[in-house]
Amino acid sequence: MPLLKLQFKPGINREGTNYSNESGWFDGNLIRFNKQNVEKIGGWRKDNNNTFLGNCRKLHGWTDLNGTKFLGLGTTSKYYVEKGGLFHDITPLRETTAAGDVTFAATNGSSVVTVTDTNHGLGVGDYVAFSGATDFGGNITAAVINQTGATYLNQTGFIVASVTDANTYTITVPVTANSSDAGSSKGGSSVIGYYQIQIGLDNYVSGTGWGASTWGDSTWGSTSPLAFASQLRLWSHDNYGEDLIINPRNGGIFFWDTSAGVEWASNNNHNRAKALSDLAGANLAPTVGLFTLVSQVDKHAIILGVDPINTAGTARTGIIDPMLIAFSDQDNVVEWEPKTTNTAGALSLSEGSTIVGAVKSRQEILVWTDTSLYSMQFIGPPFTFGINLINKETGLIGPNAAVVTSKGVFWMAVDNFYVYTGTVQKVPCTVLSYVFDDMNISEVYKFHAFLNEEFNEVGWFYTSKNGSEIDRYVSYNYEIGAWAYGTLSRTAWLDAGTEPYPRATSSNYLYEHEYGYDDDGNPMTNVFIESSDMDLDEGEQFSHISKLIPDVRFLNNAGGQINFVLKTRNAPGETLTTKSTSAVTSTAAKVDLRSRSRQAAFRFESDDDAEYPGNNDTGWRLGNNRIEIKPDGKR
């Protein structure tokens, strides 16, 4: 009997019908196309077993002058710097009270403590810490409130549990008050409160202002469309030398001095990020912004969507102009006043309504508004930077939806995928409708691009139509032009660089990717690739399939196993029926089949099983599988 090679075009194609895509792949999950071949994607494991607070939306890795590796993590609740597997809280403080401004009240039998501080400005979920407190008299000791001693080492503060009014709020302590603790005005007369910047939302709000914030937020009741605490918390960050500039979108601009270290100090005096405008010598430094980066070649700090200098030229307005870009003096992060003796300045964009995001690419910075793409280039004095409109129809779907590769800058817009290589081009996409018809457009600011350079892949994590958090991805091999997609939740991604593995975040953990072929020590589930339908003689005749000659390479586990699933139907409108599921091992010479139909589809799927350790941690790559097939009449 004749043998037929199962040779399919690389890439999943969902733009036509299953039948019209003959000789192609139609569906898959957790697979990639590597040098024309289909293979299971790499696995992942926890980078460490420590957790962080909030959903991480951005990662940034760098090395200081001593060779120490750091990783910045911007979450909805905090900003952390990871070093040696520990997450150090460097979240900036919004306010430090005067000694004695804060007092406490406790109730016998309760762990809830009421805090009094006039005009505290806190919201539910914000973080506070204290120093200078004395024992309440019972179980609530000074160490409990001040979070000192080994028990409370590197604590992240207390969460505001409720806000009673403008002058009182509650926290929950880890002990229960007894009768000696009960009463008001507890903690002594020298308590200092440390209030971190407000947490952000974990979902995107398209309209802000009245009703968008919670009572007690600093922006409650604000009519500004860019209210800080009433929006999805996204961070931008970049190195200024070995130090770090960070910016929560719609919020302040902060500077973290790497040389001061990350280790925890008592009384909340450890090395936190500080407002750029509070640094020694700061002159007209921006106080709020949308997006922050540093032009490394010429060492200018750049804030996109920034508060302008007032008309008197004496201060910043504190109100974001969403189309204004400001840059510091060269190699001087504290000087922002434009002078004839420096290179500080500002530029204003005209196309669109707000700056969405930016990336650094070779000799230029690409800046996207909601409708357009600009190129920003260093041109030297007297103008410092020049700005050119590249395209008016290709805005960015979210602040983190662009990525730089060796083949150009790729990004997701509201209607398509694009690449910039000096000119803007649409990326031909065979899963365009599949992706854009199944996304939750109310959460687009959560969408983020990723690069996996080892496999020539770019991609985007996004939220499906019925989801509220990242649950899907789409990837593109830019060397062979092949698309794939799958189900996976990753809220932030950073390609290999300072570390040997790509890293990503999910569910308060940091993961290393491309490590083995397991899901953090467990079998990776629902891994498969499925072909479109094929037939003989344009479907004029039935076909009889009797044998599979497998060609599968097993990766990382020579004793692995996958399943071959044969599906059939007699017309495109019928539902595919599974005719057989057969195990394929590395030593299998053939797989006997028995099927008669007009059309057939072929599915290869992982067969990892926790009950059989020999099948775990198994990767696989398909070669030229063959089937034994012959005509079998017209009826």
C-alpha positions in Angstrom: 0.0 0.0 0.0 1.3 3.6 -0.7 2.7 5.7 2.1 1.8 9.4 2.3 4.0 11.9 4.2 2.2 14.1 6.6 3.9 17.3 5.7 2.1 20.4 6.9 2.9 24.1 6.4 4.4 25.6 9.6 2.1 27.7 11.6 -1.5 27.5 12.7 -4.0 28.9 10.2 -7.5 29.9 11.4 -8.3 32.5 8.8 -10.2 30.1 6.5 -12.1 26.9 7.2 -10.8 23.7 8.4 -11.3 22.1 5.0 -9.9 25.0 3.0 -6.6 24.8 5.0 -5.6 21.4 3.7 -2.0 20.6 4.3 -1.9 23.0 7.2 -2.3 23.0 11.0 -5.6 24.2 12.4 -5.4 24.1 16.2 -2.9 23.7 18.9 -1.8 24.5 22.5 1.6 25.0 24.2 3.5 24.2 21.0 5.9 26.1 18.8 7.3 25.9 15.3 11.1 25.6 15.4 12.9 25.4 12.1 9.8 24.2 10.2 9.0 21.5 12.8 6.3 21.3 15.5 7.5 20.8 19.0 6.3 21.2 22.6 7.3 24.4 24.2 9.7 24.4 27.1 8.6 24.0 30.6 8.9 26.2 33.7 9.7 26.1 37.4 9.5 28.6 40.3 12.6 30.8 40.4 12.3 30.6 44.2 9.5 29.8 46.7 9.1 33.3 48.0 6.0 35.3 47.0 5.3 39.0 46.3 2.2 41.0 46.9 -0.1 42.0 44.0 0.0 41.0 40.3 3.3 41.9 38.7 2.8 43.8 35.4 6.5 44.6 34.5 10.0 43.1 35.0 13.4 44.8 34.5 16.7 43.1 35.0 20.1 44.8 35.4 23.6 44.4 36.9 25.3 47.0 39.1 29.0 48.0 38.8 30.0 45.2 41.2 28.3 42.6 39.0 25.4 42.0 41.4 22.2 41.0 39.6 18.9 42.7 40.3 15.4 42.3 39.1 12.8 45.0 39.4 9.1 43.9 39.8 6.3 46.4 39.5 3.1 45.0 41.0 -0.4 46.4 41.6 0.6 46.8 45.3 4.3 47.3 45.5 7.6 47.8 43.7 10.2 45.2 44.6 13.8 44.6 43.8 14.7 40.9 43.8 18.2 39.9 44.8 19.4 36.4 45.6 15.8 35.0 45.6 14.5 37.6 48.1 11.9 40.3 47.2 12.8 43.6 48.8 10.1 46.2 49.1 11.4 49.6 47.9 7.9 51.1 47.3 8.1 54.9 47.7 6.5 56.6 50.7 3.7 59.1 50.1 4.0 60.7 53.5 5.9 60.4 56.8 3.9 61.9 59.7 5.3 63.9 62.5 6.0 62.1 65.7 2.9 61.9 67.8 0.4 62.4 64.9 -0.6 58.7 65.1 -2.4 57.0 68.0 -4.1 53.6 68.4 -7.2 52.1 70.0 -7.7 48.4 70.7 -10.7 46.2 71.8 -10.4 43.3 74.1 -10.6 40.0 72.2 -10.0 41.6 68.8 -7.0 41.8 66.4 -8.4 44.9 64.7 -6.7 48.1 65.8 -8.1 51.6 65.0 -5.6 54.2 64.0 -6.2 57.9 64.3 -4.4 60.4 62.1 -5.9 63.6 60.9 -6.4 63.7 57.2 -4.6 60.5 56.6 -5.6 60.3 52.9 -5.6 56.4 52.9 -7.7 54.0 51.0 -8.6 50.4 51.7 -5.7 48.1 50.7 -3.0 50.8 51.1 0.1 50.0 53.1 1.3 51.7 56.3 4.1 51.1 58.8 5.0 52.6 62.1 7.9 53.4 64.4 8.2 54.8 67.9 5.2 52.9 69.3 5.3 51.6 72.9 3.7 48.5 74.3 -0.1 48.7 74.6 0.2 46.8 77.9 -0.8 43.3 76.9 -0.3 41.2 73.8 0.2 44.1 71.5 3.8 45.0 72.1 6.0 47.6 70.5 7.6 45.0 68.3 4.2 44.0 66.9 3.3 47.6 65.9 6.8 48.6 64.8 7.4 45.3 63.1 10.8 44.9 64.6 12.9 41.9 65.7 13.5 38.7 63.9 9.8 37.8 63.8 9.0 40.8 61.6 12.2 41.0 59.5 11.6 42.6 56.2 7.9 43.1 56.7 5.9 45.0 54.1 3.7 47.0 56.5 0.1 46.7 57.5 -2.8 46.7 55.0 -5.5 49.3 55.6 -8.5 47.1 56.3 -11.1 49.8 56.4 -11.4 53.6 56.4 -13.9 54.9 58.9 -13.5 58.6 58.0 -10.9 61.1 57.0 -9.2 60.9 60.4 -9.4 57.1 61.3 -8.8 53.8 59.7 -8.2 50.2 60.8 -5.4 47.6 60.5 -5.3 44.0 61.6 -2.4 42.9 63.8 -1.1 39.3 64.2 -2.1 39.0 67.8 -5.4 39.3 69.7 -5.8 42.2 72.2 -6.5 41.4 75.8 -8.0 43.6 78.5 -4.6 45.2 79.2 -4.4 46.4 75.6 -8.0 47.7 75.4 -8.6 51.4 75.2 -7.7 54.5 73.2 -4.6 56.7 72.8 -2.4 53.6 72.9 1.2 53.4 71.6 2.6 56.4 73.3 3.1 60.0 72.1 6.0 59.5 69.6 4.5 57.3 66.9 5.5 58.0 63.3 3.4 56.8 60.4 4.9 55.8 57.1 2.4 55.8 54.3 3.3 54.2 51.0 2.0 55.5 47.7 -1.6 54.3 47.1 -2.0 50.9 45.5 -3.5 50.7 42.1 -6.4 48.8 40.7 -6.1 45.3 39.3 -8.4 46.1 36.4 -8.6 48.8 33.8 -11.2 51.6 34.2 -11.9 53.4 30.9 -13.4 56.4 32.6 -12.1 57.9 35.8 -13.0 60.8 38.1 -16.3 60.8 40.1 -17.0 57.3 41.2 -13.9 55.7 39.8 -11.9 55.9 43.1 -12.7 54.6 46.5 -13.5 56.9 49.5 -10.2 58.0 51.1 -8.1 57.8 47.9 -6.2 61.0 47.2 -8.0 61.4 43.9 -11.5 60.6 45.2 -13.9 63.0 43.6 -11.3 64.3 41.1 -12.5 65.3 37.7 -9.1 64.5 36.2 -9.2 61.7 33.6 -5.8 60.6 34.7 -6.5 60.1 38.4 -3.6 58.0 39.9 -5.2 55.6 42.3 -8.3 54.9 40.2 -6.5 53.1 37.4 -4.9 49.8 36.6 -1.4 49.9 38.2 1.3 49.7 35.5 4.9 50.6 36.1 7.6 51.7 33.7 11.3 51.6 34.8 14.8 51.9 33.4 18.4 52.2 34.5 20.1 55.5 35.0 23.6 54.0 35.2 23.4 51.3 37.8 20.5 53.1 39.6 16.8 52.9 38.8 14.1 55.3 37.7 10.5 54.0 38.3 7.1 55.4 37.5 3.6 54.1 38.3 1.5 55.2 35.3 -0.3 58.4 36.1 1.8 58.7 39.3 5.1 60.1 40.6 8.6 59.7 39.3 11.0 58.0 41.7 14.7 57.3 41.9 16.3 54.3 43.6 20.0 54.4 44.5 21.4 50.9 44.0 24.6 51.6 46.0 22.5 52.1 49.2 21.5 48.4 49.1 18.3 46.5 49.5 18.7 45.1 53.0 15.9 45.9 55.5 16.6 48.5 58.2 14.6 49.0 61.4 12.1 51.7 61.9 11.2 51.7 58.1 14.4 53.5 57.3 15.7 51.1 54.7 16.5 52.2 51.1 13.2 53.0 49.4 12.8 54.8 46.1 12.5 58.5 46.6 10.7 61.2 44.6 12.8 62.5 41.8 11.8 66.1 42.8 13.1 65.4 46.4 16.7 64.5 45.4 19.4 66.9 46.4 19.8 69.7 43.7 16.5 68.8 41.9 15.4 71.7 39.7 11.9 71.6 38.2 11.9 67.8 38.1 8.7 66.2 36.9 6.3 65.1 39.6 3.9 62.9 37.6 4.1 61.0 34.3 2.7 58.2 32.1 5.9 56.4 31.0 9.6 56.6 31.9 12.8 55.6 30.2 16.4 56.6 29.8 18.3 57.3 26.6 21.4 55.4 27.4 23.6 56.6 24.6 23.3 60.2 25.6 22.1 59.6 29.2 19.0 61.7 29.3 16.1 60.7 31.6 12.9 61.0 29.6 9.3 61.2 31.0 6.5 60.8 28.5 3.1 62.3 29.4 4.5 64.7 32.0 3.3 67.6 34.0 4.6 70.8 32.4 6.4 73.7 34.0 4.0 76.5 35.0 3.8 79.7 33.1 5.9 81.5 35.7 8.6 78.9 35.1 8.9 78.3 38.9 7.4 74.9 39.4 5.7 71.9 37.8 1.9 72.0 37.6 1.3 68.5 39.0 -1.2 67.9 36.2 -0.3 65.5 33.4 -0.2 66.7 29.8 -0.7 63.3 28.1 1.1 64.4 24.9 4.1 66.2 26.4 7.6 64.7 26.6 10.2 66.1 29.0 13.9 65.2 29.2 16.6 66.1 31.7 20.0 67.7 31.2 22.5 65.2 29.8 24.1 63.1 32.5 22.2 65.1 35.2 19.0 63.5 36.4 18.1 66.3 38.8 18.2 69.2 36.3 15.1 69.6 34.2 14.9 73.4 33.6 15.6 74.2 29.9 18.5 76.6 29.7 20.9 77.7 27.1 23.7 76.1 29.2 22.2 72.6 29.3 20.3 70.1 27.1 17.1 69.8 29.2 13.9 70.4 27.3 10.4 69.2 26.2 8.5 68.2 23.1 4.8 68.0 22.4 3.1 65.5 20.1 0.1 66.3 18.0 -1.4 63.0 16.7 -3.7 61.2 19.2 -5.0 62.0 22.6 -2.5 60.3 24.9 1.0 58.7 24.9 0.5 55.0 25.4 4.1 53.6 25.5 7.6 53.6 24.1 10.6 51.4 23.5 14.3 52.1 22.8 15.5 50.7 19.4 19.0 51.2 18.2 19.5 54.9 17.5 16.0 56.0 18.1 13.1 55.8 20.7 9.8 54.8 19.3 6.8 56.5 21.0 3.2 55.5 20.4 0.1 57.5 21.1 -3.3 55.8 21.0 -3.4 56.5 17.2 0.1 57.1 15.9 3.8 56.2 16.0 6.6 58.7 16.4 10.4 58.4 16.2 12.4 60.4 18.7 16.2 60.8 18.0 19.0 62.5 19.8 20.3 65.3 17.5 22.4 67.3 20.0 22.2 71.0 21.0 20.3 73.2 20.7 17.2 71.1 20.3 18.7 67.9 21.9 15.9 65.6 20.5 14.0 65.6 17.2 10.6 64.0 16.8 9.2 62.6 13.5 5.7 61.2 12.8 6.2 57.8 11.3 2.6 56.6 10.9 -0.8 58.0 11.8 -2.8 54.7 11.8 -0.9 52.4 14.0 -1.4 53.2 17.7 -0.4 50.8 20.5 -3.1 48.7 22.2 -1.5 48.9 25.6 1.7 50.4 27.2 3.6 47.1 27.2 2.4 45.7 23.9 5.6 46.4 21.9 8.9 44.5 21.9 12.3 45.0 20.2 13.9 42.2 18.3 16.9 41.7 15.9 14.3 41.7 13.1 12.6 45.0 14.0 10.1 46.3 16.6 6.8 44.3 16.8 3.7 45.6 18.4 0.0 44.9 18.7 -2.5 47.7 17.7 -6.2 47.6 18.1 -6.8 45.8 14.8 -3.6 44.1 13.8 0.1 43.2 14.4 2.8 45.5 13.0 6.6 45.6 12.6 8.9 48.6 12.2 12.2 48.1 10.4 12.6 51.7 9.2 9.1 51.6 7.7 5.8 50.3 9.2 4.4 47.1 7.8 1.5 44.8 8.9 2.6 41.3 9.9 0.7 38.8 7.9 -1.2 36.8 10.5 -3.0 33.5 10.0 -4.7 33.7 13.4 -5.8 37.3 13.3 -9.5 36.8 13.6 -9.1 34.0 16.2 -7.1 36.4 18.4 -8.9 39.7 17.9 -12.4 38.2 18.0 -11.6 36.5 21.4 -10.1 39.3 23.5 -11.5 41.4 26.3 -11.1 44.9 25.0 -11.8 46.4 28.4 -8.6 44.9 29.7 -6.2 45.8 26.9 -3.8 47.7 29.2 -2.9 44.3 30.7 -1.8 42.9 27.3 2.0 42.7 27.1 4.5 41.6 24.4 7.2 39.1 25.0 10.4 38.0 23.3 12.0 34.5 23.4 15.0 35.2 21.3 16.4 31.7 21.5 13.5 30.4 19.4 13.0 33.6 17.3 9.7 34.2 18.8 7.7 37.3 19.7 4.3 37.1 21.2 1.6 38.7 23.3 -0.2 37.6 26.4 -3.8 38.8 26.4 -7.1 38.4 28.1 -9.8 36.3 26.4 -13.2 37.7 25.8 -14.8 36.0 28.8 -11.8 36.5 31.1 -10.7 39.3 33.4 -7.0 38.4 33.7 -4.3 37.2 31.3 -5.2 33.7 30.2 -4.0 33.3 26.6 -1.0 34.0 24.4 -0.2 34.2 20.7 3.3 33.8 19.3 5.1 34.5 16.0 8.3 32.9 14.7 9.7 35.8 12.8 12.3 33.7 11.0 9.8 31.4 9.3 6.6 33.4 9.6 4.7 30.9 11.6 2.0 31.7 14.2 0.9 29.6 17.2 -1.3 30.3 20.2 -2.2 28.7 23.6 -3.6 29.0 27.0 -1.3 30.3 29.7 -1.4 33.0 32.4 1.7 35.2 32.6 1.2 38.7 33.8 4.8 39.9 33.0 7.7 38.5 31.0 11.5 39.2 30.6 13.6 37.4 28.1 16.9 35.7 29.0 19.7 38.2 29.5 21.1 38.9 32.9 19.8 35.4 33.7 20.1 32.3 31.5 16.3 31.7 31.4 13.4 33.9 30.4 11.4 34.8 33.5 7.8 35.5 34.0 5.3 36.1 36.8 2.0 34.5 37.7 0.0 34.1 40.9 2.5 36.0 43.1 5.5 33.8 41.9 8.5 34.4 39.7 9.1 31.6 37.2 12.0 30.5 35.0 10.9 29.4 31.5 12.4 27.0 29.0 13.5 24.8 31.9 12.7 21.1 31.1 9.2 20.3 29.8 7.1 20.3 33.0 4.7 22.7 34.6 6.8 23.4 37.8 7.4 19.7 38.5 3.9 18.6 37.3 2.9 17.3 33.9 2.1 20.1 31.4 -1.5 19.4 30.4 -3.4 19.8 27.1 -0.3 20.0 24.8 -1.3 19.2 21.2 -1.2 20.1 17.6 -4.0 19.2 15.2 -4.1 19.3 11.4 -6.8 20.6 9.1 -8.8 18.0 7.2 -7.3 16.2 4.3 -8.9 13.9 1.7 -8.2 12.0 -1.5 -9.3 13.0 -5.0 -11.1 16.2 -3.7 -13.2 14.0 -1.4 -14.7 12.2 -4.3 -13.7 8.8 -2.8 -13.5 7.4 0.7 -10.1 6.7 2.0 -8.9 3.8 4.1 -6.1 4.5 6.6 -4.4 1.4 8.0 -1.1 2.4 9.5 1.1 5.3 10.9 4.9 5.2 10.5 5.9 7.6 13.3 8.8 10.0 13.1 9.0 11.7 16.5 12.1 12.9 18.3 11.8 12.9 22.1 13.6 15.7 23.9 15.0 15.4 27.5 13.5 11.9 27.9 14.2 9.1 25.5 11.6 6.9 27.2 8.8 9.4 26.6 5.5 8.9 24.9 2.9 10.9 23.0 -0.5 10.0 21.6 -1.5 10.0 17.9 -5.3 10.7 17.5 -7.1 10.0 14.2 -10.3 12.0 13.6 -12.6 11.6 10.6 -15.8 12.9 9.0 -17.4 12.6 5.6 -18.3 16.3 5.0 -17.0 19.7 6.3 -20.2 20.4 8.1 -20.1 17.2 10.2 -18.4 17.0 13.6 -15.0 15.3 13.7 -15.2 11.9 15.3 -12.3 10.4 17.1 -11.6 7.0 15.5 -8.5 6.0 17.5 -6.0 7.1 20.0 -2.6 5.3 19.8 0.5 5.6 21.9 3.7 6.5 20.1 7.0 5.8 21.8 10.6 6.3 20.7 10.9 2.6 19.7 7.5 2.3 17.9 8.1 1.1 14.3 4.4 1.5 13.3 1.0 2.1 14.7 -1.9 0.0 13.3 -5.0 1.9 12.4 -8.4 1.2 11.0 -10.4 4.0 9.4 -12.7 4.7 6.4 -13.9 8.2 5.7 -13.8 11.0 3.1 -11.8 13.4 5.4 -9.3 12.9 8.1 -7.5 15.1 10.7 -4.4 14.2 12.7 -3.7 15.2 16.2 -0.5 14.7 18.2 -0.7 15.3 21.9 1.4 14.9 25.0 0.9 11.9 27.1 2.5 13.0 30.4 1.1 11.2 33.4 2.0 11.8 37.0 1.4 8.1 37.7 4.1 7.1 35.3 7.3 9.2 36.1 9.0 7.9 33.0 6.6 9.9 30.9 7.1 13.2 32.8 9.3 16.0 31.7 9.1 14.9 28.1 9.5 17.2 25.1 8.9 16.1 21.6 9.4 17.3 18.0 7.6 16.0 15.0 9.4 14.9 11.8 7.9 13.4 8.6 5.3 11.0 9.9 3.7 8.8 7.2 0.4 7.1 6.9 -0.6 4.1 4.9 -3.7 5.2 2.9 -5.6 4.0 -0.2 -8.8 4.8 -2.0 -11.7 2.8 -0.7 -14.6 3.4 -3.1 -17.3 6.1 -3.5 -19.7 4.6 -1.0 
